[in-house]
Every structure is written in structure tokens, then in C-alpha cells.
Amino acid sequence: MESVSDSTIAHKAERLANGAVNSFLDSVEDLTNALKDIDSPDIARVRTKVKLALMAAQSAASDAASQIGGQARHIGKRTDGFVRDNPWQVIGVAAVVGLAVGLVVGRRS
């Protein structure tokens, strides 16, 4: 069963991967649409190549986002399993990290 945190992490990873790539792909698509009124054979050939590359990039971005989401879910499940199997070790590590951060922050003040 997938916990809420696993799905939240996967969703955030997918949004992060899609955000920048989709913005770039939208810009390229806007550029090709702006060039559609120019009747040069060279421009038409380049526009066709760009449209094919754009479709391939969109497909690759979608595949990458789903793969990142799957990896995030897998990592979340492994972390959850480790914490459930070793609660006292996790509490000890968290205490040591908290103490170290407290010392560093205390010395800077």
C-alpha cells in the first residue's frame, strides 16, 4: 500500500521534471507557430524538423517524468521500511544530527 508521503514525493518530482522542460517546449512551439507565415522552403523544412524534434522531446519528457516518479516512490518505500524496521537507530541518528545543528547554530549566535 502506498502512503501519502510516497505519492506526494512522486508528484512533486514529476512536477519539477515537467516544469522547466514543458516551458522550453512551449517556447519552441510558439517559435514554430510564429514562423508559419514565412513562405521560404528552407524555413518550411526547418519548421518540419523542429516539429518532429518537439514531438520526440515531449514524449521523452513524459517518459522521464514517469520514471522519476517511480524512483521517488521506490526510495520512499525503502526509507519507510528502514524506519519501521530500525526505529531506535533512526531516533539516535536524528538526535545526533539535531545536537550537531544546535551546536553549530549556538556558536554562530
N, C-alpha and C positions, 0 to 999 in steps of 0.2 A: 504494500500500500504506500502511495506517495504522500509525503507530508506537505503541509502548506509551504514550508520554507524551501523544499526542493522545487516546487513549481514556481515559487516567487523568484528564486535564483535563476532558474532556467528562462523564465520570462524576461528578466532584466538582461540576461546575457544575449538573448535573441534581439531585444530592442536595441542594445548597444551595437551589435554587429550590423543590424539593418539600418540604423540611423544615418551614419556617415556614408555608407555605400549607396543607399537609396537617394540621398541628397545629391551625390555626384551623378548617379544615373539619371535623375530627373533633369539636372543641368544639361547633360549631354543630349537628352531627348528634346529639351527646349531649343538647344542649338540646332539640331537637325530639322526641327519644325520651322525655325527661323530661316533656314536655307532652302526651304521647299519652293520658294518663289523665284529662285535663280535658275535660269534655264541653260546652264552650261553642262555639257556632257561630263566634264571632269567632276563638277560638283555633284551631279546625279550619281556618278559611280562611287564617290567618297561617301555620299549620304547613304547609299545602299550598304556599303561595308560597315559604316558606323551603326546602322540599324541592326545588322546581323550581330555585330560585336555587343551591342546593347542588350539584345535578347539573351545572348550567351552569358553576359555578366549578371543579368538579373537572375537567371537560372542558377548560376554559381553562388550568388549571394544568398539565395533562398536555401540552397543545399548547405552552405556554410553555417547559416543561422540555425538550421535544424540540428546540425552536428554539434555546434557549440552548446545548444540547449540540452542535447543528450549527454554531453560530457559533464555539464554542470549538475544534471540530475544524478549522474553516476557518482560524482565527487560528493554531493550532498548525502547520498545514501551511505557511502563508505564512512564519511565523517560521523553521521548519525549512529551507525553501527559501532564505530570505535568508542564514541562517548557512552553508549549504552553498555558496552562490554567492559569499559575501564573508567567508571565514574570517578573513583578516587584519584587516579592518575591525572585526569583532566582537571579536577579541582586543585590538585597540587601544582600543576603547571600554571593554571590561572592565578593562583596565589603568588607564585614566584614572579610571574610577569607583572602582576599588579604591584607587588613590592618594588620591583625594579623601576617601573614607571613612576611610582610615588617617590622614590629616592631621587630620580633624575629631575622630576618636576620640583621637588622640595629644594634641591640645591640651586636651581635656577632662580628661585624666588628671592 
